Amino acid sequence: GLRSGKLGEQCEAVVRFPRLFQKYPFPILINSAFLKLADVFRVGNNFLRLCVLKVTQQSEKHLEKILNVDEFVKRVFSVIHSNDPVARAITLRMLGSMASIIPERKNAHHSIRQSLDSHDNVEVEAAIFAAANFSAQSKDFAAGICNKISEMIQGLATPVDLKLKLIPILQHMHHDASLASSSRQLLQQLVTSYPSTKMVIVTLHTFTLLAASSLVDIPKQIQLLLQYLKNDPRKAVKRLAIQDLKLLANKTPHTWSRENIQALCESALHTPYDSLKLGMLSVLSTLSGTIAIKQYFSSAPGTAATAARSFDLVKLAQECCYHNNRGIAAHGVRILTNISASCQEKDLLPLEQDAVFGLEALLVLCSQDDSPGAQATLKITLTCMVKLVKCRPHLSQSVVESLLAQLHSAQDAARILMCHCLAAIAMQLPVLADGMLGDLMDLYKLIGQSATDKKQELLVSLATVIFVSSQKALSSEIKTVIKQQLENASNGWTAYRIARQASRMGNHDMARELYQSLLTQVASEHFYFWLNSLKEFSHAEQCLTGLQEDNYSSALSCVAEALKSYHKGIASLTAASTPLNPLSFQCGFVKLRIDLLQAFSQLICTCNSLKTSPPPAIATTIAMTSGNDLQRCGRISNQACMKHSMEEFRNLATRYGDLYQSSFDADSATLRNVELQQQSCLLISHAIEALILDPESASFQEYSSNGTAHIESEYERRMMSVFNHVLEEVESLNRKYAPVSYLASNTCLCNAVIALLKVPLSFQRYFFQKLQSTSIKLALSPSPRNPAEPIAVQNNQQLALKVEGVVQHGSKPGLFRKIQSVCLNVSSVLQSKSGQDYKIPIDNMTNEMEQRVEPHNDYFSTQFLLNFVILGTHNITVESSVIDSNGIVWKTGPKTTIFVKSLEDPYSQQVRLQQQQGQPPSQQQQQRTAYSRF
């Protein structure tokens, strides 16, 4: 390792540090590791120093965990006094890389200023790198170095290539208004004084970055860039202006005025170069999806509204829709789509048809070509189609017809994307789905026998659209066709993906057959148990599809059969879990489903028992005279069963809420699915309360459907219609027949249960696939060497508990939601008491504390002061939960436990012993008590 005499082994040890930091990212290791690296940097040769520099740059987010910053900097800084300019240059780069933890170190500032005057080019370049990094972090350094940079840039002795490297430092001069203003003036002078292409490009780009950071000068910067775009004849400058305009369009679209967009449209209309036109249209298509487009079309006060078709933006988009360059045409139709979607004025309605024609033309062009460029354009086209259909449903028929017409002749890669588009449209508008089935089945039969990756992907995509289109159960003909194709041309993975889609869409009979066929094709027993559990769940849900209203005995037998399969499935699912993949969400979801089915079954049984032993005719009178509404149910057992049933459904709703809160990494569709299950529990408990237990106090508003405008799946649509129907039934019964007869209420409850069970359950993506992965790792100090061993603390002292944590991410961090802050909850409970058994105030028995900390570079730390007045063993639990950017709390865990043993302090012990022996405390000890608090 580092102690080896061989240079190669030392270098190998140094470059392995980043991996070590990833494995154990806590300060105790990182601090000692960086001090070791600083020693290597101080005594090693330049190659070793370079390795240490690279490690420091790779591990930038761990730098703030260095505890002995002074010692670390001291060891590194000693090399700045070397006679070797390369060693000094590496040290400067090292200091620049550490700027985030030492922004105000004056000796580092001084060394950078000195090195800018060096005669060695390597050292000067390193000083420029360090100056840029320190300027970004330190206001004082930026203010002090600004004049120096300005002199060097304007000085005749500075070579042009060095000036080009110095200018970008000015982008960091945004710490206050006066500094930003002086930097802008300097850049303005440079743009006019040095008109060479390279100089103008670097200066303009720095100008843009400075404006984007300081925010106040963005409108001026947009005008300046548009001026260069219009007047400068050089293509390179025009390209840079377009690139910077795109940056500002993404960052601050609200600062674009109507005149700015108009100027950009005019430039695009008049340019003869396709590459520049493509760039300008790219900026305009970005703006067309933001608030800027509304500002453009809202006519200025005091002027007559111009006809929509006479706007230059519309002219440009219509002209470009049929351009021979695919990229230009794509941006043209995107602009038209965005205008149609966001502007509802009557003048702009004819543009919808232009958008549809443009999209259809592009679809025909790109679906025949399987080059990457054509596929990228096709993606834009199909996204625009989905957006247009969503906001203009009356255009959907023609869009779907054109897609189906092109499916037969398109390339496989294009077919896959088109299937995704059809599925998205069918999800939004189920009315169109039936019309698609015929064409889709014809195409499914035609897919060739080849087993290429594209063909496999196409089989899955087509099957998905078929599942979405056939909203009710799949016909036997469709099943036969799908199975035949899978036998002919597919591998096991394709069959599994199709089965997974069938489970998501609620086609459980198809899914069960496919899982059954795959059981013998997997390599490990964990996979076998996983597939077996999925097969059992599909069979259980298939049992529930045969339910019929008013036939309660068959309903009970169907639910019993489903429960039998679910119990088999949960046993398999438990066997499929491993320590690395515990399948906690899947097990939680299935256990809740089992409990829900049992609760439904129990409710139907209770209703049946009410029929066989109805309440007496005078039950209502008894209820009114006694003031106890439960008497209306008749027997005491019936009353208790109904109340128990209602509480059980409320308890299930709470458990579904807990499952929701623990699923931080789940996609929105999965979370919505859990929410719908929770709402169904609340609905039934509400119906029991409103019809039987307490009609007066039950309110309907609490569970009324909200957010129906954003229904995104067939499952949600059907569940919401059941919810609304049940609520209407309960409300109408209460309104018409108050008080409701036991027979009507029983029928209503049983029918509500059957209606809910008849909707095929959807197993959403998170059940099968985890796209986002987030976990928290906690470290507590002090911590015992042996976890079962308690930490000793005297009862007259407080324990300072330090909690450190690291947020660990998978391959796609923040895909669905990001961590804003971490909530740490510390609680202590007295486990076993030692010493006198006198009464203790409840406040002294427990500690309850909560703190919120914001992670920085995925690391956080905080401290708690805990009291342990009572002698004995205390159990401390530290639990973490996360708060996302919307302020929602997610109970992600983990939960860590340590034990503390509270001991009596020696002096109190001595006094107590003396009192027990009947001796008064000595004079010396009495004096000590007087001064003990000091």
Secondary structure, DSSP 4 states (H G I P E B T S, - for coil): -TT-S-HHHHHHHHHTHHHHHHHS--HHHHHHHHHHHHHHHHHS-HHHHHHHHHHHHHTGGGGGG-S-HHHHHHHHHGGGG-S-HHHHHHHHHHHHHTTTT-TT-HHHHHHHHHHHT-S-HHHHHHHHHHHHHHHHH-HHHHHHHHHHHHHHHH-TTS-HHHHHHHGGGGGG--SSHHHHHHHHHHHHHHHHH--SHHHHHHHHHHHHHHHHHH-TTHHHHHHHHHHHHHH---HHHHHHHHHHHHHHHHH-GGG--HHHHHHHHHHHHH---HHHHHHHHHHHHHHHTSTHHHHHHSPPTTSPPPPGGGSHHHHHHHHHTT-SSHHHHHHHHHHHHHHHHH---GGGTHHHHHHHHHHHHHHHHHHT--SHHHHHHHHHHHHHHHHHHHH-GGGHHHHHHHHHHHHTTS-HHHHHHHHHHHHHHHHH-GGGHHHHHHHHHHHHHHS-S---HHHHHHHHHHHHHHHHH--SPPPHHHHHHHHHHHHHH--HHHHHHHHHHHHHHT-HHHHHHHHHHHGGG-SSHHHHHHHHHHHHHHHHHHHGGG--TT-HHHHHHHHHHHHHHHHHHHHHHHHH--SS---HHHHHHHHHHHHHHHHHHHHHHHHHHHHHSPPPTTHHHHHHHHT-GGGGG-SHHHHHHHHHHHHHHHHHHHHHHHHHHH-TT--HHHHHHHHHHHHHHHHHHHHHIIIII-TTT--SGGG----GGG--SHHHHHHHHHHHHHHHHHHHHHHHSSSPPHHHHHHHHHHHHHHHHHSPP---HHHH--S--EEEEEEEES--SSTTSPEEEETTSEEEEEEEEEEEE-SSTTSS--EEEEEEEEEEEEEEE-S------HHHH-EEEEEEE--BTTEEEEEEEEE--S-EEEEEEEEEEEEETT--EE----EEEEEEEEE--HHHHHHHHHHHHTPPPPHHHHHHHHHTT-
